[in-house]
Amino acid sequence: MAAKNRSKTLAWIAWAIVIIVIVADQASKIWVKTHFYIGEDVEITPWFHLHFVQNNGMAFGMDFLNKYILTVMRLGLFGFLVWYIRRLCQRATVPVGYMVCIALIAAGAFGNIIDCVFYGEIFSNPYPPETAGFVSWGNGYGGILQGLVVDMLYFPLFSFTWPDWIPVVGGNVFSFFDPVFNIADVAISTGMIAIVIFYFKLMERSLDDEKPHKDTAD
């Protein structure tokens, strides 16, 4: 009975995290998209800005994969993570922290999937200084799977100019941290970093348990 109750607790924790992250992610994206024009920057503090940009959907604004391939890969990842969470919920010995990490990654993946799959169909995408708005299905800026992911979190922690005497970069301005990202990216990164630091061996062992083992008894 104790094991069954703990499995239910793990399931509640996992799906609660998924729902909370997705709601927070989408609420922030929709608010920024409908109140900011593309490229608009609002300084909250010198080291934290709200800066509205859009991209094809890779974490932190990176862009080197085909849009459709990226969306299909993300859908596949989310499907696998849902299956994996359900398997983990059946194991009462799984650490709560590990379940939290997997749930964060799943939630982040799905948060960006929503942008990619639906935003092109339901949003306009006007030129600055106009802001976007909802439109009827099919009258948006792109088709299904052609939506752009909304990013807005920008942390320019510090910057400096390289001395002129340094080859190649001399005279250029270096800024840290330049990528603009969203809550979904934060969830994915937090989950992955925590797994690498605290649970990597556990994940290897857990995935190995799912593989069919050859019967050595002949």
C-alpha angles and dihedrals in degrees: 000000000000091000091049092050092049091050089054090048091052090051092050091049093048098048093040089056091047093051096044094049094046093048093047092045095049094042091054093046095048092047093050094043093052097041104036130058118226110283095016113145127198118188111221093171130348088265100038127056136169102229118174115218134147132213142168092271113270117134116276093007097294114154122191106115131077111266095236094045090050093050093047090049091050091049090051091049092050092048090052092048092051089052090046093050090052090051092048091051088062091060113077091191095064111117113247090229092057091050089050090054094051091046091052091052092047093048093048092049092051093045091061092040089063091057094047096046103038114017095077089057101044106034135065116223108208128179117261135305088033117086125222124256140187117276133185115278112284096020096087130109094272145010132261112309090014099095121126121233115242118230126182113151111103126173112185092181096174142337139194141173118251113238113261092239093065111098120245098355098046112130093013122122116242117204127189122224105017106159117101115214145163140233092271090056090049091052093049094046094045092050094047096046092048091050092051092048101039112011111027095114090047091053091049090051093045094051091045089056089059093057118094109254119219113241106244094187105098 
